Amino acid sequence: MKNTEDFTFQGQGTLKRIDTFVSKAGKSILTLVFEIQGQYPQLIPIKVFGRLAEQATAWKPGSVLSVTGRLGGRDWNGKVYGDNVATNIEVVGEGSDKDDGIPPGNDAPPPGDDDVPF
């Protein structure tokens, strides 16, 4: 296999926040963090580059985004680090500054530490 075209993903989720990391070379890397609700909520990090990074300034926490991307990774000092990189993003629903990312009607309290499966 020559590239990661066969390792792709597609999903839709509510944007929780956008993290910015500055590399040693001074390049900003934006990571969209999605929160997936359920019995064991998860945070899903997806990196954006180029035009998608420029568009990210318009996205607010609470926005529902449909994301298509590729899976990848790299080996550094004997450890493998995975990457989820977006190749296309569409806004499905607009967020607001007041939106906390929790869908209406979800009155269940968050699980305690003893509920975590690992």
Backbone as JSON Lines, residues from 0, in Angstrom:
{"i":0,"aa":"M","n":[0.85,-1.18,0.0],"ca":[0.0,0.0,0.0],"c":[0.89,1.24,0.0]}
{"i":1,"aa":"K","n":[0.64,2.13,-0.95],"ca":[1.51,3.29,-1.13],"c":[1.09,4.51,-0.32]}
{"i":2,"aa":"N","n":[-0.19,4.62,0.0],"ca":[-0.66,5.8,0.72],"c":[-1.84,5.44,1.62]}
{"i":3,"aa":"T","n":[-2.44,6.46,2.19],"ca":[-3.52,6.24,3.15],"c":[-4.92,6.38,2.55]}
{"i":4,"aa":"E","n":[-5.05,6.29,1.21],"ca":[-6.36,6.44,0.59],"c":[-7.37,5.4,1.06]}
{"i":5,"aa":"D","n":[-6.89,4.21,1.43],"ca":[-7.79,3.17,1.88],"c":[-8.17,3.32,3.35]}
{"i":6,"aa":"F","n":[-7.46,4.14,4.08],"ca":[-7.74,4.35,5.5],"c":[-8.39,5.73,5.66]}
{"i":7,"aa":"T","n":[-9.71,5.74,5.52],"ca":[-10.45,7.0,5.6],"c":[-11.52,6.9,6.67]}
{"i":8,"aa":"F","n":[-12.09,8.03,7.01],"ca":[-13.19,8.06,7.96],"c":[-14.21,9.11,7.53]}
{"i":9,"aa":"Q","n":[-15.43,8.95,8.04],"ca":[-16.48,9.91,7.82],"c":[-17.33,9.94,9.08]}
{"i":10,"aa":"G","n":[-17.67,11.11,9.53],"ca":[-18.49,11.22,10.72],"c":[-19.1,12.6,10.86]}
{"i":11,"aa":"Q","n":[-19.98,12.69,11.83],"ca":[-20.64,13.96,12.12],"c":[-20.66,14.12,13.62]}
{"i":12,"aa":"G","n":[-20.36,15.32,14.09],"ca":[-20.35,15.55,15.52],"c":[-20.44,17.01,15.87]}
{"i":13,"aa":"T","n":[-20.59,17.26,17.15],"ca":[-20.68,18.62,17.68],"c":[-19.29,19.08,18.1]}
{"i":14,"aa":"L","n":[-18.88,20.21,17.56],"ca":[-17.57,20.78,17.88],"c":[-17.55,21.27,19.32]}
{"i":15,"aa":"K","n":[-16.6,20.78,20.09],"ca":[-16.47,21.19,21.49],"c":[-15.52,22.38,21.61]}
{"i":16,"aa":"R","n":[-14.36,22.28,20.92],"ca":[-13.39,23.39,20.97],"c":[-12.39,23.21,19.83]}
{"i":17,"aa":"I","n":[-11.59,24.26,19.6],"ca":[-10.51,24.21,18.63],"c":[-9.21,24.49,19.38]}
{"i":18,"aa":"D","n":[-8.29,23.52,19.34],"ca":[-6.99,23.66,19.99],"c":[-5.96,24.1,18.95]}
{"i":19,"aa":"T","n":[-5.02,24.96,19.37],"ca":[-3.94,25.39,18.49],"c":[-2.62,24.98,19.1]}
{"i":20,"aa":"F","n":[-1.78,24.32,18.3],"ca":[-0.45,23.92,18.72],"c":[0.54,24.56,17.76]}
{"i":21,"aa":"V","n":[1.61,25.15,18.29],"ca":[2.64,25.75,17.45],"c":[3.85,24.82,17.46]}
{"i":22,"aa":"S","n":[4.23,24.34,16.27],"ca":[5.36,23.42,16.14],"c":[6.68,24.16,16.38]}
{"i":23,"aa":"K","n":[7.76,23.39,16.5],"ca":[9.08,23.99,16.68],"c":[9.46,24.89,15.51]}
{"i":24,"aa":"A","n":[8.91,24.58,14.34],"ca":[9.17,25.37,13.14],"c":[8.31,26.64,13.09]}
{"i":25,"aa":"G","n":[7.45,26.83,14.1],"ca":[6.59,28.01,14.16],"c":[5.3,27.89,13.38]}
{"i":26,"aa":"K","n":[4.97,26.69,12.93],"ca":[3.74,26.47,12.17],"c":[2.6,26.15,13.12]}
{"i":27,"aa":"S","n":[1.46,26.83,12.93],"ca":[0.28,26.56,13.75],"c":[-0.46,25.35,13.21]}
{"i":28,"aa":"I","n":[-0.81,24.43,14.11],"ca":[-1.59,23.25,13.75],"c":[-2.89,23.31,14.53]}
{"i":29,"aa":"L","n":[-4.01,23.33,13.81],"ca":[-5.32,23.39,14.45],"c":[-5.9,22.0,14.59]}
{"i":30,"aa":"T","n":[-6.45,21.72,15.76],"ca":[-7.11,20.45,16.01],"c":[-8.53,20.73,16.46]}
{"i":31,"aa":"L","n":[-9.5,20.19,15.71],"ca":[-10.9,20.3,16.09],"c":[-11.17,19.17,17.08]}
{"i":32,"aa":"V","n":[-11.78,19.51,18.2],"ca":[-12.09,18.5,19.21],"c":[-13.6,18.33,19.25]}
{"i":33,"aa":"F","n":[-14.06,17.12,18.93],"ca":[-15.48,16.79,18.94],"c":[-15.77,15.97,20.17]}
{"i":34,"aa":"E","n":[-16.95,16.19,20.76],"ca":[-17.38,15.37,21.9],"c":[-18.52,14.49,21.43]}
{"i":35,"aa":"I","n":[-18.35,13.19,21.62],"ca":[-19.36,12.22,21.24],"c":[-20.05,11.76,22.52]}
{"i":36,"aa":"Q","n":[-21.36,11.94,22.6],"ca":[-22.12,11.58,23.79],"c":[-22.43,10.09,23.81]}
{"i":37,"aa":"G","n":[-22.82,9.6,24.95],"ca":[-23.19,8.2,25.1],"c":[-22.87,7.76,26.51]}
{"i":38,"aa":"Q","n":[-22.92,6.46,26.75],"ca":[-22.64,5.94,28.08],"c":[-21.21,6.3,28.5]}
{"i":39,"aa":"Y","n":[-20.29,6.26,27.54],"ca":[-18.9,6.62,27.8],"c":[-18.49,7.69,26.8]}
{"i":40,"aa":"P","n":[-18.78,8.97,27.09],"ca":[-18.46,10.05,26.14],"c":[-16.98,10.03,25.77]}
{"i":41,"aa":"Q","n":[-16.71,10.41,24.53],"ca":[-15.35,10.43,24.04],"c":[-15.04,11.77,23.4]}
{"i":42,"aa":"L","n":[-13.76,12.12,23.38],"ca":[-13.28,13.28,22.66],"c":[-12.54,12.78,21.43]}
{"i":43,"aa":"I","n":[-12.89,13.33,20.26],"ca":[-12.29,12.91,19.0],"c":[-11.5,14.1,18.43]}
{"i":44,"aa":"P","n":[-10.15,13.99,18.36],"ca":[-9.35,15.07,17.78],"c":[-9.17,14.87,16.28]}
{"i":45,"aa":"I","n":[-9.39,15.94,15.5],"ca":[-9.2,15.88,14.05],"c":[-8.42,17.13,13.63]}
{"i":46,"aa":"K","n":[-7.27,16.91,12.98],"ca":[-6.43,18.02,12.55],"c":[-6.94,18.59,11.24]}
{"i":47,"aa":"V","n":[-6.75,19.92,11.07],"ca":[-7.11,20.6,9.84],"c":[-5.92,21.42,9.36]}
{"i":48,"aa":"F","n":[-5.74,21.45,8.03],"ca":[-4.65,22.19,7.42],"c":[-5.17,23.01,6.25]}
{"i":49,"aa":"G","n":[-4.37,23.95,5.77],"ca":[-4.68,24.72,4.57],"c":[-5.98,25.47,4.63]}
{"i":50,"aa":"R","n":[-6.79,25.3,3.57],"ca":[-8.05,26.06,3.48],"c":[-9.01,25.71,4.61]}
{"i":51,"aa":"L","n":[-8.98,24.45,5.09],"ca":[-9.87,24.07,6.2],"c":[-9.47,24.8,7.47]}
{"i":52,"aa":"A","n":[-8.17,25.01,7.69],"ca":[-7.72,25.75,8.87],"c":[-8.19,27.2,8.78]}
{"i":53,"aa":"E","n":[-8.19,27.76,7.57],"ca":[-8.67,29.13,7.38],"c":[-10.17,29.22,7.65]}
{"i":54,"aa":"Q","n":[-10.93,28.21,7.23],"ca":[-12.38,28.19,7.44],"c":[-12.74,27.99,8.91]}
{"i":55,"aa":"A","n":[-11.85,27.39,9.67],"ca":[-12.13,27.05,11.07],"c":[-12.46,28.28,11.92]}
{"i":56,"aa":"T","n":[-12.01,29.46,11.52],"ca":[-12.3,30.67,12.3],"c":[-13.8,30.95,12.35]}
{"i":57,"aa":"A","n":[-14.56,30.44,11.37],"ca":[-16.01,30.67,11.33],"c":[-16.79,29.66,12.17]}
{"i":58,"aa":"W","n":[-16.14,28.58,12.59],"ca":[-16.84,27.53,13.33],"c":[-16.78,27.83,14.82]}
{"i":59,"aa":"K","n":[-17.91,27.66,15.49],"ca":[-18.02,27.94,16.93],"c":[-18.33,26.65,17.68]}
{"i":60,"aa":"P","n":[-17.94,26.58,18.96],"ca":[-18.36,25.44,19.77],"c":[-19.88,25.29,19.7]}
{"i":61,"aa":"G","n":[-20.32,24.07,19.53],"ca":[-21.75,23.81,19.38],"c":[-22.14,23.59,17.94]}
{"i":62,"aa":"S","n":[-21.27,23.99,16.97],"ca":[-21.56,23.75,15.56],"c":[-21.52,22.25,15.29]}
{"i":63,"aa":"V","n":[-22.45,21.78,14.46],"ca":[-22.46,20.38,14.05],"c":[-21.78,20.32,12.69]}
{"i":64,"aa":"L","n":[-20.7,19.53,12.62],"ca":[-19.91,19.44,11.4],"c":[-19.89,18.0,10.88]}
{"i":65,"aa":"S","n":[-19.94,17.87,9.57],"ca":[-19.77,16.58,8.92],"c":[-18.35,16.56,8.38]}
{"i":66,"aa":"V","n":[-17.58,15.55,8.78],"ca":[-16.15,15.51,8.47],"c":[-15.8,14.24,7.71]}
{"i":67,"aa":"T","n":[-15.02,14.4,6.65],"ca":[-14.43,13.29,5.91],"c":[-12.93,13.49,6.01]}
{"i":68,"aa":"G","n":[-12.19,12.39,6.17],"ca":[-10.76,12.55,6.28],"c":[-10.01,11.25,6.09]}
{"i":69,"aa":"R","n":[-8.72,11.31,6.41],"ca":[-7.86,10.14,6.28],"c":[-7.18,9.86,7.6]}
{"i":70,"aa":"L","n":[-6.89,8.59,7.81],"ca":[-6.18,8.15,9.0],"c":[-4.71,7.98,8.64]}
{"i":71,"aa":"G","n":[-3.85,8.36,9.54],"ca":[-2.42,8.21,9.3],"c":[-1.69,8.12,10.62]}
{"i":72,"aa":"G","n":[-0.39,8.19,10.55],"ca":[0.41,8.13,11.76],"c":[1.88,8.14,11.41]}
{"i":73,"aa":"R","n":[2.71,8.22,12.45],"ca":[4.14,8.23,12.24],"c":[4.83,7.58,13.43]}
{"i":74,"aa":"D","n":[6.03,7.13,13.2],"ca":[6.85,6.5,14.23],"c":[7.89,7.52,14.69]}
{"i":75,"aa":"W","n":[7.99,7.72,15.98],"ca":[8.99,8.63,16.52],"c":[9.54,8.02,17.8]}
{"i":76,"aa":"N","n":[10.82,7.77,17.8],"ca":[11.5,7.16,18.96],"c":[10.84,5.86,19.41]}
{"i":77,"aa":"G","n":[10.44,5.04,18.44],"ca":[9.89,3.74,18.77],"c":[8.43,3.73,19.17]}
{"i":78,"aa":"K","n":[7.77,4.89,19.14],"ca":[6.34,4.97,19.45],"c":[5.59,5.43,18.21]}
{"i":79,"aa":"V","n":[4.39,4.88,18.02],"ca":[3.57,5.27,16.88],"c":[2.5,6.25,17.35]}
{"i":80,"aa":"Y","n":[2.41,7.37,16.64],"ca":[1.43,8.4,16.96],"c":[0.43,8.49,15.8]}
{"i":81,"aa":"G","n":[-0.85,8.3,16.1],"ca":[-1.88,8.34,15.08],"c":[-2.36,9.75,14.79]}
{"i":82,"aa":"D","n":[-2.83,9.95,13.57],"ca":[-3.38,11.23,13.15],"c":[-4.71,11.01,12.46]}
{"i":83,"aa":"N","n":[-5.69,11.84,12.79],"ca":[-6.96,11.93,12.07],"c":[-6.91,13.29,11.37]}
{"i":84,"aa":"V","n":[-6.85,13.31,10.04],"ca":[-6.71,14.56,9.31],"c":[-7.92,14.77,8.41]}
{"i":85,"aa":"A","n":[-8.6,15.91,8.56],"ca":[-9.78,16.21,7.76],"c":[-9.38,16.56,6.33]}
{"i":86,"aa":"T","n":[-10.15,16.05,5.36],"ca":[-9.96,16.44,3.96],"c":[-11.15,17.25,3.45]}
{"i":87,"aa":"N","n":[-12.3,17.14,4.13],"ca":[-13.49,17.91,3.76],"c":[-14.37,18.08,4.99]}
{"i":88,"aa":"I","n":[-14.9,19.28,5.17],"ca":[-15.79,19.56,6.3],"c":[-16.98,20.38,5.79]}
{"i":89,"aa":"E","n":[-18.17,19.97,6.21],"ca":[-19.38,20.72,5.89],"c":[-20.11,21.05,7.18]}
{"i":90,"aa":"V","n":[-20.62,22.29,7.26],"ca":[-21.39,22.7,8.43],"c":[-22.81,22.18,8.26]}
{"i":91,"aa":"V","n":[-23.27,21.38,9.24],"ca":[-24.61,20.8,9.22],"c":[-25.55,21.65,10.05]}
{"i":92,"aa":"G","n":[-25.04,22.2,11.16],"ca":[-25.84,23.05,12.04],"c":[-24.95,24.09,12.69]}
{"i":93,"aa":"E","n":[-25.45,25.29,12.81],"ca":[-24.67,26.39,13.39],"c":[-24.68,26.32,14.9]}
{"i":94,"aa":"G","n":[-23.55,26.65,15.5],"ca":[-23.45,26.76,16.95],"c":[-23.63,28.2,17.37]}
{"i":95,"aa":"S","n":[-23.56,28.43,18.65],"ca":[-23.63,29.79,19.17],"c":[-22.64,29.93,20.3]}
{"i":96,"aa":"D","n":[-22.3,31.16,20.64],"ca":[-21.35,31.38,21.72],"c":[-21.88,30.86,23.05]}
{"i":97,"aa":"K","n":[-23.21,30.79,23.18],"ca":[-23.81,30.35,24.44],"c":[-23.99,28.84,24.49]}
{"i":98,"aa":"D","n":[-23.83,28.15,23.36],"ca":[-24.04,26.7,23.29],"c":[-22.92,25.98,23.99]}
{"i":99,"aa":"D","n":[-23.25,25.05,24.88],"ca":[-22.23,24.3,25.61],"c":[-21.94,22.96,24.96]}
{"i":100,"aa":"G","n":[-22.53,22.71,23.78],"ca":[-22.25,21.47,23.07],"c":[-23.07,20.29,23.53]}
{"i":101,"aa":"I","n":[-23.95,20.47,24.52],"ca":[-24.77,19.37,25.02],"c":[-26.13,19.46,24.35]}
{"i":102,"aa":"P","n":[-26.55,18.4,23.66],"ca":[-27.84,18.47,22.98],"c":[-28.99,18.6,23.97]}
{"i":103,"aa":"P","n":[-30.07,19.31,23.58],"ca":[-31.21,19.47,24.47],"c":[-31.81,18.11,24.83]}
{"i":104,"aa":"G","n":[-32.33,18.03,26.04],"ca":[-32.98,16.82,26.49],"c":[-32.03,15.81,27.1]}
{"i":105,"aa":"N","n":[-30.75,16.13,27.17],"ca":[-29.78,15.21,27.76],"c":[-29.57,15.62,29.22]}
{"i":106,"aa":"D","n":[-30.48,15.19,30.1],"ca":[-30.42,15.58,31.5],"c":[-29.65,14.6,32.36]}
{"i":107,"aa":"A","n":[-29.11,13.55,31.76],"ca":[-28.38,12.54,32.53],"c":[-27.07,13.12,33.05]}
{"i":108,"aa":"P","n":[-26.73,12.83,34.31],"ca":[-25.47,13.33,34.84],"c":[-24.3,12.59,34.19]}
{"i":109,"aa":"P","n":[-23.11,13.22,34.13],"ca":[-21.97,12.54,33.55],"c":[-21.57,11.35,34.41]}
{"i":110,"aa":"P","n":[-21.0,10.31,33.79],"ca":[-20.61,9.13,34.56],"c":[-19.47,9.45,35.52]}
{"i":111,"aa":"G","n":[-19.45,8.77,36.65],"ca":[-18.36,8.95,37.6],"c":[-17.15,8.13,37.2]}
{"i":112,"aa":"D","n":[-16.04,8.31,37.89],"ca":[-14.82,7.59,37.57],"c":[-15.0,6.09,37.65]}
{"i":113,"aa":"D","n":[-15.89,5.63,38.54],"ca":[-16.09,4.2,38.68],"c":[-16.86,3.6,37.51]}
{"i":114,"aa":"D","n":[-17.42,4.44,36.63],"ca":[-18.16,3.95,35.47],"c":[-17.27,3.75,34.26]}
{"i":115,"aa":"V","n":[-16.02,4.22,34.3],"ca":[-15.14,4.16,33.15],"c":[-14.72,2.71,32.92]}
{"i":116,"aa":"P","n":[-14.79,2.23,31.67],"ca":[-14.54,0.81,31.39],"c":[-13.06,0.41,31.38]}
{"i":117,"aa":"F","n":[-12.16,1.33,31.66],"ca":[-10.73,0.96,31.63],"c":[-10.02,1.47,32.85]}
